[in-house]
Amino acid sequence: MRTKGYLLRQWLALFAATLATLFLIALIWEFWLETLVFHFMGWGEPPDLDTAARWRFILTCTGFAGIAMALPGLLSLRLIWRLRRRYRELLAARARNNHLTRYDALTGLMNRRYFMTRLHARLHPQLEQTALLVIDIQDFQTINDTHGNTAGDYALRRIAGRLNSIRTVGDPLLGRPGGDEFVIALTGALSASELLDQARALQRQVRQPLVCGHRRVALDTTIGIAVAPQHALTADQLLATAYGAMHDARRAGETIRMQSDCLNEAQQEEAKRAQRLRQALDHGEIVPFYQPVVALESRDTVGVEILARWQHPERGLVPPDEFIPLIETLGLMPAMTRQLLDRAMRDVRQWPGTCFLAVNITASYLENEDFTAQMAALLESHGFPAERLEVEITENVLIERLGVVQQNLNRLHEMGVRVSLDDFGTGYSGLYHLARLDVDKIKIDRSFFEAEEIRQDNLVRLIIAMGRSLGMAVVAEGIEEARLAENLTQQGCHFGQGYLFGRPMPADALYDHLTRRSLETAQP
């Protein structure tokens, strides 16, 4: 960070350069430029002044200019100092806030949320097994009751320091979920005996006496151990299994227990499917299919929605219902979304026209801190215009963590990306979100068109009128009949999507579809 001395030197240099410039301008004017200007303007000869008078004029102009600049310059310099100090304070406060959102204020260890995020990242590739140890301090409440909360906080800090200093056999993650519990994740090919030895070493470290008040206190621990992928597939499952082992050990009067029950046959089958799905993602078997979005007034294809399809080498095309839920459970949705967008932005170069790309974003990805940066990187790498990308989010996503979602949506709009509210009317707070979020488009869910005709017309007419009054475009999903499309057009719906205009199709089929439509439009 630059100091006050640096700013003062820069200000003095600028002040001196300005005075020197004014001095040179006055000098040139008095001894050369004044005569040329008078002759050019036809004013005759300039006043005949002696050299001393000319120098007095030059020095007077320079001096008064310096005096006129000094006070505003000093005030500006003082203001800059204050702004820089406030900026440093803001950066420090932001750093403290970021630290507090990730780390426990008392012990300095990772808090539960950040620990689970890191654990999830480790389990995502599952290249190596990961063991989770849940450590519970026995009878810790007696310290608080006997010696007070200050002594209890001191004991927790000392225990955290001891756990942090112990040498572990695997790459450790250490956190404090809360209370008198600690968690350690170890990644690597660790046998059961190695994990038990590690747990005993942790117990010995914690059992060393602590001085609380005027007494020395030795604390015992109960440790539960679970291993992924043998006992669990996800971070939440692994934590729950380790907690279960710890509670079983406590009920049995033991100090250490490792989860003994491996996954059952169904769970093993799910683990195989998860591994196969990861391979499919790595090998590019999950590809984008595109469903046309048309302008109802002209019936021109103006965009496409990106839909994931699994081209299995043996089973053929796998329906999304069979793999999308598992993709979400495994936390692979962000990676799949980026992969689909990357492929789509290459495909769109071959198509006629300027179709927009619409992609659905899940809640977990939309709440990711790197979401907007990853979208910006994709757009930049392909040179794809941001205004041709449309992000679709559902009402249920917005209900979960509205503040985080709103921040990311604002960043998307700053980039030029459009935002669409998908499945409108199926959530609980559609009107609330429309009033508070900067949404460009709403998509009427297909379920509205399955109701009775009179009720359908009234509901759809109301949604279209509401969207238009808020300055939003309206899209109707699930259009399969020409009569419904005509009715929606008359009601003022802007766009339509459904089997009437085209089923989801691969890139080459969409190219043929767009080419055929463009030729039909060009014919008189």
C-alpha positions, 0 to 999 in steps of 0.5 A, a space after each residue: 500500500 502506498 504511503 503518505 510520503 509517496 502521495 506527497 512526493 507525487 503531489 509536489 511533482 505534479 505541482 512543480 510540473 504545472 508551475 513549470 508549464 505555466 512559466 514556459 507558456 508565459 515566457 513564450 508569450 512575452 518574448 515570441 508568441 505575443 508579437 505573432 498573435 498581434 500581427 496575425 489578428 491585425 492589431 498592430 504592434 504589441 505594447 513596447 515593454 522593457 525586459 524587466 517588465 516582461 519578467 515581472 509579468 512572467 513571475 507574477 503570473 507564475 506566482 499567483 497561479 502557484 498560490 491559486 493551486 496550493 490550497 485546493 491542491 492541499 485540500 485534495 491531497 488531504 481528501 485523497 489521504 482520507 479516502 485511501 485510509 477508508 479504502 484500507 479499512 474497507 479492505 480490512 473489514 472485508 477480509 475479516 468478514 470473509 474470514 468469519 464466514 469461513 472460520 470459527 471465531 473462537 478457534 480459528 478452525 473451519 466452520 461447519 459450512 466451509 468445512 463441508 464445502 471443502 469436504 465436498 470438493 474432495 469427494 467430488 473426483 473420488 480418486 482416493 478414499 477420504 476418512 472423516 473423524 468426528 471428535 466429541 469432548 466428553 463431559 465438557 459441560 462440566 468445565 463451563 459449569 465449574 470454571 465458567 465459559 471463559 475457561 471453556 473457551 480457553 479449553 476449546 482454543 487449546 484443544 484446537 491448537 493441539 489437533 492442528 499441531 498433530 502430524 497426520 498420515 493423510 492430507 488433513 482438513 480440520 474444522 469445528 462444527 460447533 459446541 465441543 465437537 471437532 471434525 478431521 478429514 484425511 484423504 489417502 489410501 489409509 487402512 483401518 488400522 492406520 485410521 485407528 492409530 490416528 484416532 488414538 494419537 488424537 485422543 492422547 493429544 487431547 488428553 494432556 492436562 489443561 489448567 482451568 482456574 487452579 485445577 488441572 483437567 484431563 479431557 477424554 474424547 469419543 471418536 467416530 470414523 467413516 470412510 468414503 466411498 465405502 460408507 457414504 457417497 456424499 459429504 452430508 452422508 459421510 458426516 452423518 455416518 461418522 456422527 452415527 459411529 460416534 454416537 454408537 461408541 458413546 452408547 456402548 461405552 467405547 472411545 473409538 468406533 469405525 463404521 463397519 457396515 458398508 453400503 448395501 447392494 442398492 447403495 453399491 449399485 448407486 456408487 457404480 452409477 455415480 462412477 459411470 456418470 463421472 466417466 461419461 462427463 469426462 468422456 463427453 458423453 453428456 451432450 447438449 440437445 436444443 429445443 427451439 424457442 419461437 416468436 409467436 407473432 412471426 413463428 421465427 426461431 429466435 433462440 434455443 434452450 439447452 437440454 442435457 442428454 446422455 449418449 450412452 455407448 451401449 444403451 443409446 440416448 438415456 432420458 434426463 430423469 435417469 441421470 440429472 438427479 444423480 448429477 445434482 446429488 454428486 455436485 457435478 451440475 456446475 461442471 456439466 453446465 459449463 461443459 454444455 455451454 462450452 459445446 453450445 457456444 461452438 455449435 451456435 457458430 454453424 447456425 444461421 441467424 443469431 439465436 440466443 442460448 438459454 440454460 437452466 442454472 441450479 440453486 447450488 451453482 447460482 450460489 457459487 461465488 465463482 459462478 459469474 466469473 466462470 460465465 464471463 470466462 466462457 463468454 470471453 473464450 468463445 467471443 460469444 455476445 453476453 446479450 445472447 446468453 439467457 440464464 433460467 432459474 426457477 422460483 424454488 431456487 430463489 426462495 432458498 437464499 434470495 440475497 445471494 441469488 440477487 447479488 449474482 443476478 445483478 452481476 449477470 445483468 452488468 455483464 449483459 446476460 439476460 435472466 429468465 424466471 422458469 416454471 413461473 407460478 409453480 412456486 410459492 412467491 412468484 409475485 414477491 420475486 417479480 417485484 424485487 428481482 431484475 428479471 427479463 423474462 418469465 416462462 409460463 409452466 406447461 401445467 397451466 395448459 393442462 387445466 380446464 380451458 376457461 380457467 387456463 385462459 384466465 390464468 394465462 391471460 393474467 400472467 401475460 398481462 402482469 409480465 407485460 406491465 412489468 416490462 418482461 417478455 413472456 414465454 409459454 412452455 409445452 405448446 403442442 397444439 396450433 390452436 393453443 399457439 394462436 390463442 397465446 398469440 392473440 393474448 399477447 404472449 411473446 414467445 413459445 416453446 414446445 413440440 409444435 415448434 420442435 422437439 429437443 434435437 442434436 446440433 446437426 438436426 437443429 442446423 437443418 431445422 434452422 436452414 429449412 426455416 430460413 429458406 421457407 421465410 425467404 420464399 415469396 
